[in-house]
């Protein structure tokens, strides 16, 4: 009677299962754990802001800059820029990369592995930028902290790199979910902005992570969203043309923001001058209009309820947008999602006031336009229409706003992309017109790790062997024979075992390869030999493919183990095996 297959519950078995593209149960377990971890970190970051605000902010509210004396409001950005400049610019340039852009870069070029120094820097830089009165958000730090922590958990467990990519998405989704109490928007943001792909194996663990992140935040802060949203509706269909005009205006604002934030002219200035410009510009505006400081969720909530005057709305639209862009262009790593939501809401509220002035009987509520403006700005700056729409739906709990929201998000996104020639804020395109994460080949190969495709049936041997040794090698029934270098015992060439077996049966071929001492030179055996280079067991197929292209070899031998003395060869992966895998998907 056949024995049932044995279930492997060891960590090594868990790693082997994760190497496959269909390791959905294992990925879901990781999604739950990473969601709880990220939710806890997000709560910790918010508590850090609240505790630090107790020292000098009115009522301990880190958004209450309006309650501070003007000279304090103006001095805070000077102090914040000084602390960030001294603390960050004394470190290498690589350590100054923080936020969502850093997450996407590590996912693209480092398979989702994060350096610890950047993660530690993100804690204090994120807190200082928000508490110091710069126009900065907390969502960028939350995404970085969550994604890096989830990935770090995977690195500690030495999980294959295809699962690290999913863990990065889980941390991102949980960070957004815990920030806004919008789990669906967190999932879509992670897949649309960070991963740039949609797969079932990716969606399910990310959904679980986003859910757990929101639950952890709810346990501490309750189930209320980040800001209160009034009940809004479209009203008359005559509002639709004005929604198009409003979205066009917001798309132009998004294009302006991206162009200023990426300005090479500002980035080319000396560091001290850039930092001084940020501090002075923020301090001067904050003297009269403190609404531009911090994240601005209090101003956003006021714009939704038509509680802000025209001049404050204008300052939020123009000054907060330019201050945020100037801060980014100057190299200070801040979160931009929160400030852009505030700018979009203010722009929408302005449009609503103009509509009410032109046609008071037909115009929709100011809060309605502010809500659409928020979603339109988010969609245009990030080029993430689905994430913007999901955030709009979850924040309003009103499905009736989706129709005008779709119109606003699409028009603003097209305006920023076509008229202003702007890609998403976090996207840099290659000469082929696609970000590396958007390329279909790299997407498919990044979902699977090397162990799922490599050939494990192999033996290693020196170049020169006796006939008896050759027969013993073949008795192991290998597919490949790896020929070792005499200097360091590293494989350099791979020979098909079938070629050696054929030569042993053919005396004429064997005579050509046999030396005077009776030894057989495996390099003289007729057959195909593949040049090889090493790759580690955790690598994805995309890493293997890039290594084959870069080293100009035909195969890679797969090493297992962390220390040189304990490393062993676990398998071989060829260019043909990678191509066959991709052609079957």
C-alpha positions as CSV (number, residue, x, y, z in Angstrom):
1,X,0.0,0.0,0.0
2,X,1.6,3.3,-1.0
3,X,2.6,5.6,1.8
4,X,1.0,9.1,1.9
5,X,3.5,11.9,1.3
6,X,5.2,13.2,4.4
7,X,4.4,16.8,5.4
8,X,7.5,18.9,6.1
9,X,6.8,21.4,8.8
10,X,10.5,22.4,9.3
11,X,11.8,25.9,8.5
12,X,13.8,24.4,5.6
13,X,10.6,22.9,4.2
14,X,8.8,26.2,4.6
15,X,11.6,27.9,2.6
16,X,11.3,25.2,-0.2
17,X,7.6,25.7,-0.5
18,X,7.9,29.5,-0.6
19,X,10.3,29.1,-3.6
20,X,7.4,28.0,-5.8
21,X,4.9,30.4,-7.5
22,X,1.9,28.7,-5.9
23,X,3.0,28.9,-2.2
24,X,-0.3,30.6,-1.3
25,X,-0.9,29.2,2.2
26,X,2.7,30.0,3.3
27,X,2.5,33.5,1.9
28,X,-0.8,34.1,3.7
29,X,0.8,33.1,7.0
30,X,3.5,35.7,6.3
31,X,0.9,38.2,5.4
32,X,-0.8,37.9,8.7
33,X,2.4,38.2,10.7
34,X,3.8,41.1,8.6
35,X,0.4,43.0,8.9
36,X,0.5,42.7,12.7
37,X,4.1,43.8,12.8
38,X,3.5,46.8,10.5
39,X,0.4,47.8,12.4
40,X,2.3,47.8,15.7
41,X,5.1,49.9,14.1
42,X,2.6,52.4,12.7
43,X,1.0,52.7,16.1
44,X,4.5,53.2,17.6
45,X,5.3,55.9,15.1
46,X,2.1,57.8,15.8
47,X,2.7,57.4,19.6
48,X,6.2,58.8,19.0
49,X,4.7,61.9,17.4
50,X,2.1,62.3,20.1
51,X,4.7,61.9,22.9
52,X,7.1,64.4,21.4
53,X,4.3,66.9,20.8
54,X,3.4,66.9,24.5
55,X,6.6,68.9,25.2
56,X,5.7,72.0,23.2
57,X,2.5,71.7,21.1
58,X,-0.9,72.9,22.4
59,X,-2.9,70.1,23.9
60,X,-0.1,67.7,22.8
61,X,-1.5,67.7,19.3
62,X,1.3,67.5,16.7
63,X,-1.0,69.2,14.1
64,X,-1.8,72.3,16.3
65,X,0.7,74.7,14.8
66,X,-2.0,77.4,14.8
67,X,-1.8,77.6,18.6
68,X,1.9,78.4,18.7
69,X,3.3,82.0,18.7
70,X,4.4,83.2,15.3
71,X,8.1,83.3,16.2
72,X,7.9,79.7,17.4
73,X,6.2,78.5,14.2
74,X,8.9,80.3,12.1
75,X,11.7,78.9,14.2
76,X,10.7,75.3,14.1
77,X,11.5,74.7,10.4
78,X,15.0,76.2,11.0
79,X,15.6,73.9,13.9
80,X,14.2,70.8,12.0
81,X,16.3,71.5,8.9
82,X,19.4,72.0,11.1
83,X,18.8,68.7,12.9
84,X,18.2,66.8,9.6
85,X,21.1,68.5,7.9
86,X,23.6,67.7,10.6
87,X,22.3,64.2,11.3
88,X,21.7,63.0,7.8
89,X,24.3,64.7,5.6
90,X,27.1,63.4,7.7
91,X,26.1,60.0,6.5
92,X,26.8,58.4,3.1
93,X,24.4,59.3,0.3
94,X,23.0,55.8,0.3
95,X,21.9,56.2,3.9
96,X,19.8,59.3,3.1
97,X,17.4,57.4,0.9
98,X,14.1,57.0,2.7
99,X,10.4,56.7,2.1
100,X,8.3,55.2,-0.6
101,X,10.9,55.9,-3.3
102,X,13.5,54.0,-1.3
103,X,11.1,51.1,-1.0
104,X,10.5,50.9,-4.7
105,X,14.2,51.1,-5.4
106,X,15.1,48.3,-3.0
107,X,12.3,46.2,-4.5
108,X,13.5,46.9,-8.0
109,X,17.3,46.5,-7.7
110,X,17.8,44.6,-4.4
111,X,15.0,42.1,-4.3
112,X,13.3,43.8,-1.4
113,X,16.3,43.7,1.0
114,X,16.6,46.9,3.1
115,X,19.7,48.3,5.0
116,X,19.2,48.7,8.7
117,X,20.7,52.2,8.8
118,X,18.1,53.7,6.5
119,X,15.3,52.1,8.6
120,X,16.7,53.6,11.8
121,X,17.1,57.0,10.0
122,X,13.5,56.9,8.9
123,X,12.3,56.9,12.5
124,X,13.9,60.2,13.5
125,X,13.8,62.0,10.2
126,X,10.1,61.2,9.8
127,X,9.3,62.5,13.3
128,X,11.5,65.6,13.0
129,X,10.1,66.6,9.6
130,X,6.5,66.4,10.9
131,X,7.1,67.8,14.4
132,X,9.5,70.5,13.1
133,X,6.8,72.2,11.0
134,X,8.0,71.1,7.5
135,X,5.2,70.3,5.0
136,X,5.6,66.6,5.4
137,X,3.4,63.5,5.9
138,X,3.6,60.4,8.0
139,X,2.5,57.9,5.3
140,X,5.9,57.7,3.6
141,X,7.7,56.9,6.8
142,X,5.0,54.4,7.7
143,X,5.4,52.6,4.4
144,X,9.2,52.4,4.7
145,X,9.1,51.3,8.3
146,X,6.5,48.6,7.6
147,X,8.0,47.3,4.3
148,X,11.5,47.2,5.7
149,X,10.4,45.4,8.9
150,X,8.4,42.8,7.0
151,X,11.3,42.2,4.7
152,X,13.7,42.1,7.6
153,X,11.6,39.4,9.1
154,X,12.0,37.4,5.9
155,X,15.7,38.0,5.8
156,X,16.2,36.8,9.3
157,X,14.4,33.6,8.4
158,X,16.5,33.4,5.2
159,X,13.4,33.1,3.0
160,X,13.7,33.1,-0.8
161,X,13.6,36.5,-2.4
162,X,10.4,35.9,-4.3
163,X,8.7,35.9,-0.8
164,X,10.6,39.0,0.3
165,X,8.9,40.9,-2.6
166,X,5.5,39.9,-1.3
167,X,6.5,40.8,2.3
168,X,7.4,44.3,1.0
169,X,3.9,44.7,-0.5
170,X,2.4,43.4,2.8
171,X,4.3,46.0,4.8
172,X,3.3,48.8,2.4
173,X,-0.4,47.8,2.4
174,X,-0.5,47.5,6.2
175,X,1.2,50.9,6.5
176,X,-1.4,52.7,4.4
177,X,-4.2,50.8,6.0
178,X,-3.1,51.6,9.6
179,X,-2.6,55.3,8.6
180,X,-6.0,56.0,7.1
181,X,-8.1,53.0,8.3
182,X,-8.5,52.2,4.6
183,X,-7.6,48.5,4.1
184,X,-8.8,48.2,0.5
185,X,-6.9,51.4,-0.6
186,X,-3.8,50.0,1.2
187,X,-4.0,46.8,-0.9
188,X,-4.5,48.6,-4.2
189,X,-1.7,51.1,-3.4
190,X,0.7,48.3,-2.7
191,X,-0.1,46.5,-5.9
192,X,-0.5,49.6,-8.1
193,X,2.3,51.9,-6.9
194,X,4.9,49.6,-5.3
195,X,4.6,46.1,-6.9
196,X,3.2,47.5,-10.2
197,X,1.4,44.1,-10.9
198,X,-1.7,42.2,-9.9
199,X,-1.5,38.5,-9.2
200,X,-3.6,36.1,-7.0
201,X,-0.5,35.0,-5.1
202,X,0.2,38.6,-4.4
203,X,-3.3,39.8,-3.6
204,X,-4.3,37.3,-0.9
205,X,-1.4,37.8,1.5
206,X,-1.4,41.6,1.0
207,X,-5.2,41.6,1.8
208,X,-4.5,39.8,5.0
209,X,-1.7,42.1,5.9
210,X,-3.7,45.2,5.2
211,X,-6.6,43.8,7.3
212,X,-4.3,43.0,10.3
213,X,-2.6,46.4,10.0
214,X,-6.0,48.2,10.2
215,X,-7.1,46.0,13.1
216,X,-4.0,46.8,15.2
217,X,-4.6,50.5,14.6
218,X,-8.3,50.2,15.5
219,X,-7.4,48.5,18.8
220,X,-5.4,51.6,19.8
221,X,-7.2,54.5,18.0
222,X,-10.7,53.2,17.3
223,X,-12.4,52.6,14.0
224,X,-12.7,56.2,13.0
225,X,-10.8,57.2,9.8
226,X,-7.9,59.6,9.8
227,X,-10.3,62.6,9.3
228,X,-14.0,63.0,9.4
229,X,-15.8,63.2,6.1
230,X,-19.3,64.8,5.8
231,X,-22.1,63.2,3.8
232,X,-21.7,64.3,0.3
233,X,-23.5,63.7,-3.0
234,X,-23.4,64.8,-6.7
235,X,-26.7,66.7,-6.7
236,X,-27.4,68.0,-10.2
237,X,-25.8,66.4,-13.3
238,X,-24.9,69.9,-14.3
239,X,-22.0,69.6,-11.8
240,X,-20.2,67.1,-14.1
241,X,-18.8,69.7,-16.6
242,X,-17.4,71.7,-13.6
243,X,-15.9,68.5,-12.2
244,X,-14.0,68.0,-15.4
245,X,-12.7,71.6,-15.2
246,X,-11.8,71.1,-11.6
247,X,-9.9,67.9,-12.4
248,X,-8.1,69.5,-15.2
249,X,-6.9,72.3,-12.9
250,X,-5.8,69.7,-10.3
251,X,-4.0,67.7,-12.9
252,X,-2.0,70.8,-13.8
253,X,-1.2,71.4,-10.1
254,X,0.0,67.8,-9.9
255,X,2.2,68.3,-12.9
256,X,3.6,71.5,-11.4
257,X,4.4,69.7,-8.1
258,X,6.3,66.8,-9.9
259,X,8.3,69.2,-12.1
260,X,9.4,71.3,-9.1
261,X,10.1,68.3,-6.9
262,X,12.3,66.9,-9.7
263,X,14.0,70.2,-10.5
264,X,17.7,69.6,-11.4
265,X,18.3,73.4,-10.9
266,X,17.3,73.2,-7.2
267,X,19.1,69.9,-6.7
268,X,22.3,71.4,-8.2
269,X,22.5,74.1,-5.5
270,X,24.9,73.6,-2.6
271,X,23.5,71.6,0.3
272,X,23.6,74.4,2.8
273,X,21.7,76.7,0.4
274,X,19.0,74.2,-0.4
275,X,18.4,73.5,3.3
276,X,18.4,77.2,4.1
277,X,15.8,77.9,1.3
278,X,13.5,75.2,2.8
279,X,13.8,76.5,6.3
280,X,13.4,80.2,5.4
281,X,10.5,79.7,2.9
282,X,8.6,77.5,5.3
283,X,9.2,79.8,8.3
284,X,8.1,82.9,6.4
285,X,4.8,81.4,5.2
286,X,4.2,79.8,8.6
287,X,4.5,83.1,10.4
288,X,1.1,84.2,8.8
289,X,-0.3,80.8,7.7
290,X,0.6,77.9,10.0
291,X,-1.9,75.7,8.0
292,X,1.0,74.9,5.7
293,X,3.0,73.1,8.4
294,X,3.0,69.5,9.3
295,X,0.7,67.0,7.6
296,X,-2.3,69.3,7.5
297,X,-5.1,66.8,8.3
298,X,-6.8,69.4,10.5
299,X,-6.9,71.8,7.5
300,X,-8.1,69.0,5.3
301,X,-11.0,68.2,7.6
302,X,-11.9,71.9,7.8
303,X,-11.9,72.2,4.0
304,X,-14.3,69.3,3.8
305,X,-16.8,71.1,6.0
306,X,-16.3,74.5,4.3
307,X,-14.7,76.0,7.4
308,X,-11.6,77.6,5.7
309,X,-11.5,81.1,4.2
310,X,-10.6,81.8,0.6
311,X,-7.1,83.1,1.5
312,X,-6.3,80.0,3.5
313,X,-7.4,77.8,0.7
314,X,-5.3,79.7,-1.8
315,X,-2.3,79.4,0.5
316,X,-2.8,75.7,0.9
317,X,-3.1,75.2,-2.9
318,X,-0.1,77.4,-3.9
319,X,2.2,77.6,-0.9
320,X,1.9,74.1,0.6
321,X,2.3,72.6,-2.8
322,X,5.4,74.6,-3.6
323,X,6.9,74.1,-0.1
324,X,6.4,70.4,-0.3
325,X,8.0,70.2,-3.7
326,X,10.9,72.5,-2.6
327,X,11.6,70.3,0.4
328,X,11.7,67.1,-1.8
329,X,13.8,68.8,-4.5
330,X,16.3,69.9,-1.8
331,X,16.9,66.3,-0.8
332,X,15.0,66.2,2.5
333,X,13.3,62.8,2.5
334,X,9.7,63.5,3.6
335,X,6.3,61.9,3.0
336,X,4.3,63.6,0.3
337,X,1.0,61.7,0.3
338,X,-0.6,63.5,3.2
339,X,0.4,67.0,2.0
340,X,-0.9,66.3,-1.5
341,X,-4.2,65.1,-0.1
342,X,-4.5,68.5,1.7
343,X,-3.5,70.4,-1.4
344,X,-6.1,68.5,-3.5
345,X,-8.8,69.0,-0.9
346,X,-8.1,72.7,-0.8
347,X,-8.1,73.0,-4.6
348,X,-11.4,71.1,-4.8
349,X,-12.9,73.4,-2.1
350,X,-11.8,76.5,-4.1
351,X,-13.5,75.0,-7.2
352,X,-16.6,74.4,-5.1
353,X,-16.7,78.0,-3.9
354,X,-16.3,79.3,-7.5
355,X,-19.1,76.9,-8.6
356,X,-21.4,78.2,-5.8
357,X,-20.6,81.8,-6.8
358,X,-21.4,81.2,-10.5
359,X,-24.5,79.0,-10.0
360,X,-25.7,78.8,-6.4
361,X,-28.8,76.8,-7.3
362,X,-27.0,74.0,-9.2
363,X,-23.6,73.8,-7.6
364,X,-22.7,70.9,-5.3
365,X,-21.5,71.3,-1.8
366,X,-18.0,72.6,-1.1
367,X,-17.1,69.4,0.8
368,X,-18.1,67.3,-2.3
369,X,-15.6,69.1,-4.5
370,X,-13.0,69.0,-1.7
371,X,-13.4,65.2,-1.5
372,X,-13.1,64.8,-5.3
373,X,-10.1,67.1,-5.3
374,X,-8.3,65.0,-2.7
375,X,-8.8,61.8,-4.8
376,X,-7.9,63.6,-8.1
377,X,-4.6,64.9,-6.7
378,X,-3.7,61.5,-5.2
379,X,-4.5,59.8,-8.5
380,X,-2.6,62.4,-10.6
381,X,0.6,62.6,-8.5
382,X,1.0,58.9,-8.0
383,X,-0.6,57.8,-11.3
384,X,-2.6,55.4,-9.2
385,X,-6.3,55.9,-10.2
386,X,-7.6,52.7,-8.5
387,X,-5.9,53.5,-5.2
388,X,-7.3,57.0,-5.2
389,X,-10.8,55.7,-6.0
390,X,-10.7,53.1,-3.2
391,X,-9.5,55.7,-0.8
392,X,-12.3,57.9,-1.8
393,X,-14.9,55.1,-1.3
394,X,-13.5,54.0,2.1
395,X,-13.2,57.5,3.5
396,X,-16.7,58.6,2.5
397,X,-18.5,55.3,2.9
398,X,-20.7,56.6,0.0
399,X,-20.8,54.5,-3.2
400,X,-22.7,57.4,-4.9
401,X,-19.5,59.4,-5.1
402,X,-17.7,56.8,-7.2
403,X,-19.2,58.0,-10.5
404,X,-18.0,61.6,-10.2
405,X,-14.8,60.3,-8.5
406,X,-13.9,58.2,-11.5
407,X,-14.4,61.1,-13.8
408,X,-12.2,63.4,-11.7
409,X,-9.4,60.9,-11.2
410,X,-9.2,60.0,-14.9
411,X,-9.2,63.6,-16.1
412,X,-6.6,64.7,-13.6
413,X,-4.4,61.7,-14.3
414,X,-4.6,62.2,-18.0
415,X,-3.8,65.9,-17.6
416,X,-0.7,65.3,-15.5
417,X,0.5,62.5,-17.8
418,X,-0.3,63.9,-21.2
419,X,-0.2,67.7,-20.8
420,X,2.5,67.9,-18.2
421,X,4.5,64.8,-19.4
422,X,4.7,63.4,-15.8
423,X,4.9,59.8,-14.9
424,X,3.9,58.7,-11.4
425,X,5.9,60.6,-8.7
426,X,7.8,57.4,-7.6
427,X,8.3,56.0,-11.1
428,X,11.5,56.5,-13.2
429,X,11.2,55.0,-16.7
430,X,14.0,53.2,-18.6
431,X,14.9,53.7,-22.2
432,X,12.3,51.1,-23.2
433,X,9.6,53.3,-21.6
434,X,8.9,50.9,-18.7
435,X,10.0,50.8,-15.1
436,X,11.9,47.5,-14.4
437,X,9.0,46.4,-12.2
438,X,6.6,46.8,-15.1
439,X,8.5,44.6,-17.5
440,X,6.6,41.4,-18.1
441,X,9.7,39.1,-18.1
442,X,11.1,40.5,-14.9
443,X,7.6,40.3,-13.3
444,X,7.2,36.6,-14.1
445,X,10.7,35.6,-13.1
446,X,10.6,37.5,-9.8
447,X,7.6,35.4,-8.6
448,X,9.7,32.2,-8.4
449,X,13.0,31.4,-6.6
450,X,15.8,29.3,-8.0
451,X,15.0,26.1,-6.0
452,X,11.7,25.7,-7.8
453,X,13.4,25.3,-11.2
454,X,17.0,24.2,-10.5
455,X,18.2,20.6,-11.3
456,X,19.2,18.9,-8.1
457,X,20.6,15.7,-9.7
458,X,24.3,16.4,-10.0
459,X,27.8,15.2,-8.8
460,X,31.0,17.1,-8.5
461,X,34.4,15.9,-9.6
462,X,37.9,17.0,-10.5
463,X,38.8,17.4,-14.2
464,X,40.9,14.2,-14.3
465,X,39.3,10.9,-13.2
466,X,39.9,7.2,-13.6
467,X,37.5,5.0,-15.5
468,X,36.4,3.4,-12.2
469,X,35.8,6.9,-10.7
470,X,33.8,7.8,-13.8
471,X,31.6,4.7,-13.5
472,X,31.0,5.5,-9.8
473,X,29.9,9.0,-10.7
474,X,27.4,7.6,-13.2
475,X,26.1,5.0,-10.7
476,X,24.7,8.0,-8.8
477,X,22.5,8.6,-11.9
478,X,23.1,12.4,-12.1
479,X,21.9,14.7,-14.8
480,X,24.9,17.0,-14.6
481,X,28.6,16.5,-13.7
482,X,30.2,19.7,-12.3
483,X,33.9,19.9,-13.1
484,X,35.9,21.5,-10.2
485,X,38.9,23.9,-10.6
486,X,42.1,22.4,-9.2
487,X,42.9,25.7,-7.4
488,X,39.9,26.3,-5.2
489,X,37.5,23.4,-5.8
490,X,34.9,25.7,-7.4
491,X,32.9,24.4,-10.4
492,X,33.7,26.1,-13.7
493,X,32.0,23.8,-16.2
494,X,29.0,21.5,-16.3
495,X,29.0,18.4,-18.4
496,X,25.9,16.3,-19.2
497,X,26.2,12.9,-17.5
498,X,24.8,11.3,-20.7
499,X,27.8,12.6,-22.7
500,X,30.2,10.8,-20.2
501,X,28.2,7.6,-20.4
502,X,28.3,7.7,-24.2
503,X,32.0,8.2,-24.2
504,X,32.6,5.3,-21.8
505,X,30.7,3.0,-24.2
506,X,32.5,4.3,-27.3
507,X,36.2,3.3,-27.1
508,X,37.2,5.6,-29.9
509,X,35.8,8.7,-28.1
510,X,37.3,7.5,-24.8
511,X,40.7,7.1,-26.4
512,X,40.8,10.8,-27.4
513,X,40.1,11.8,-23.8
514,X,42.3,9.2,-22.1
515,X,45.8,10.3,-20.9
516,X,48.9,8.2,-20.7
517,X,48.4,7.6,-17.0
518,X,45.0,6.1,-17.6
519,X,43.2,9.1,-16.4
520,X,40.2,10.5,-18.4
521,X,40.2,14.3,-19.1
522,X,36.6,15.4,-18.7
523,X,37.3,18.5,-20.8
524,X,38.2,16.3,-23.8
525,X,35.0,14.2,-23.6
526,X,32.9,15.0,-26.7
527,X,29.8,16.9,-25.6
528,X,28.3,20.2,-24.5
529,X,30.0,21.9,-21.6
530,X,28.4,24.9,-19.9
531,X,30.4,27.7,-18.4
532,X,29.1,28.5,-14.9
533,X,29.0,31.2,-12.2
534,X,27.6,31.0,-8.6
535,X,24.3,32.2,-7.3
536,X,22.8,31.8,-3.8
537,X,19.8,29.6,-3.0
538,X,17.5,32.5,-2.0
539,X,17.7,34.2,-5.4
540,X,14.8,34.6,-7.7
541,X,14.8,33.6,-11.4
542,X,15.1,37.3,-12.4
543,X,18.3,37.5,-10.4
544,X,19.5,34.3,-12.0
545,X,18.7,35.6,-15.5
546,X,20.4,38.9,-14.8
547,X,23.5,37.0,-13.5
548,X,23.6,34.8,-16.6
549,X,23.4,37.9,-18.8
550,X,26.0,39.9,-16.8
551,X,28.6,37.1,-16.5
552,X,28.0,35.8,-20.1
553,X,27.6,32.2,-18.9
554,X,25.2,29.4,-19.8
555,X,24.4,28.1,-16.3
556,X,24.7,28.9,-12.6
557,X,25.6,26.5,-9.8
558,X,23.4,27.1,-6.7
559,X,25.2,27.6,-3.3
560,X,23.5,27.0,0.0
561,X,24.9,28.2,3.3
562,X,26.0,31.5,4.7
563,X,29.7,31.0,5.6
564,X,32.3,30.0,3.0
565,X,33.4,26.9,4.9
566,X,29.9,25.5,5.2
567,X,28.7,26.3,1.7
568,X,27.6,23.4,-0.5
569,X,26.2,23.1,-4.0
570,X,22.5,22.3,-4.1
571,X,21.8,22.4,-7.8
572,X,22.3,23.9,-11.2
573,X,20.1,26.2,-13.2
574,X,20.6,26.8,-16.9
575,X,19.5,29.5,-19.3
576,X,17.3,26.9,-21.0
577,X,15.5,26.0,-17.8
578,X,14.7,29.7,-17.1
579,X,13.4,30.1,-20.7
580,X,11.3,27.0,-20.5
581,X,9.7,28.1,-17.3
582,X,8.8,31.5,-18.8
583,X,7.5,30.0,-22.0
584,X,5.1,27.7,-20.0
585,X,3.7,30.6,-17.9
